[in-house]
Amino acid sequence: MDDESVFVMNYSKALQLVGFFVVFLNTAQPAYAYLDPGTGSIIIQSIIGGIAAAATFGALYWAKVKAFFNRIFHKEPTDSNSDTK
């Protein structure tokens, strides 16, 4: 397949997806739902909690990830003092 046909295929799929969302959003009915003031607080707390959990996970495993890449890319240091004896 050449690049132009791939672009045309991706463009047509994107156009179908946009068409689906236009139809989907135009057929939505109002929910008449009530969100109390505490709902926003819960959403903010869950976002902050997710960020804290990701930071903790990263901090716990950062040393392992760093050691892994050091083993892969680290060259052995040359000891110039041992050759001069």
Backbone torsions as a table, in degrees:
resi	resn	phi	psi	omega
1	MET	NA	141.0	177.2
2	ASP	-90.1	167.9	-174.7
3	ASP	-63.6	-33.6	-177.6
4	GLU	-67.3	-40.0	-179.7
5	SER	-69.5	-33.0	176.3
6	VAL	-66.1	-41.6	178.4
7	PHE	-62.9	-42.0	-179.0
8	VAL	-65.4	-40.5	178.9
9	MET	-64.9	-44.5	179.5
10	ASN	-65.7	-37.9	179.1
11	TYR	-64.9	-42.1	-178.9
12	SER	-68.8	-36.3	177.0
13	LYS	-66.8	-40.3	178.3
14	ALA	-64.8	-39.4	178.7
15	LEU	-65.3	-39.3	176.4
16	GLN	-63.6	-41.3	-179.6
17	LEU	-65.1	-43.4	177.7
18	VAL	-62.8	-42.4	177.8
19	GLY	-60.9	-40.4	178.0
20	PHE	-61.3	-47.1	-178.7
21	PHE	-66.8	-34.8	177.3
22	VAL	-63.3	-45.5	179.2
23	VAL	-66.2	-43.3	-178.7
24	PHE	-62.3	-44.1	-178.3
25	LEU	-73.0	-27.5	178.6
26	ASN	-77.4	-18.4	-179.1
27	THR	-98.3	1.2	-178.7
28	ALA	-70.9	141.2	177.9
29	GLN	-104.2	150.0	177.2
30	PRO	-64.2	143.7	-176.1
31	ALA	-92.1	-23.1	-176.9
32	TYR	53.1	43.3	-178.9
33	ALA	-93.1	155.5	179.3
34	TYR	-112.4	127.7	174.8
35	LEU	-112.9	115.0	179.7
36	ASP	-77.5	166.4	-176.7
37	PRO	-60.1	-25.9	-179.8
38	GLY	-70.9	-19.5	-178.6
39	THR	-64.2	-42.8	177.9
40	GLY	-62.4	-39.3	178.5
41	SER	-63.2	-41.4	179.5
42	ILE	-66.2	-40.2	178.7
43	ILE	-63.6	-44.6	179.0
44	ILE	-64.1	-42.2	179.0
45	GLN	-63.0	-39.5	-179.8
46	SER	-69.2	-35.5	176.6
47	ILE	-65.9	-46.2	178.8
48	ILE	-63.7	-40.3	177.5
49	GLY	-63.5	-38.9	177.1
50	GLY	-65.2	-40.3	177.8
51	ILE	-65.1	-42.6	179.4
52	ALA	-64.6	-40.4	178.9
53	ALA	-65.4	-41.1	178.0
54	ALA	-64.9	-40.2	178.6
55	ALA	-66.0	-40.5	178.1
56	THR	-65.6	-44.5	177.7
57	PHE	-59.8	-43.8	179.0
58	GLY	-64.2	-40.5	-179.5
59	ALA	-67.8	-37.3	-179.0
60	LEU	-69.3	-37.0	-174.7
61	TYR	-103.3	0.9	-178.9
62	TRP	-63.2	-41.0	-179.5
63	ALA	-63.8	-39.4	178.9
64	LYS	-67.1	-42.3	179.1
65	VAL	-65.2	-42.8	179.8
66	LYS	-63.5	-42.7	178.7
67	ALA	-65.1	-37.9	178.9
68	PHE	-61.6	-47.6	-179.3
69	PHE	-71.3	-30.9	175.2
70	ASN	-65.0	-38.5	177.1
71	ARG	-65.0	-35.5	-178.0
72	ILE	-75.7	-47.2	-170.6
73	PHE	-103.0	-6.7	-174.3
74	HIS	-81.6	129.5	174.9
75	LYS	-92.4	146.4	179.3
76	GLU	-66.2	133.0	179.3
77	PRO	-71.0	141.4	178.0
78	THR	-88.9	133.7	-178.9
79	ASP	-98.3	101.6	-175.7
80	SER	-75.4	-20.7	-178.8
81	ASN	-73.4	-29.0	-177.1
82	SER	-74.1	-24.1	-178.2
83	ASP	-81.7	-17.4	-173.5
84	THR	-91.2	2.6	-178.5
85	LYS	-74.5	NA	NA
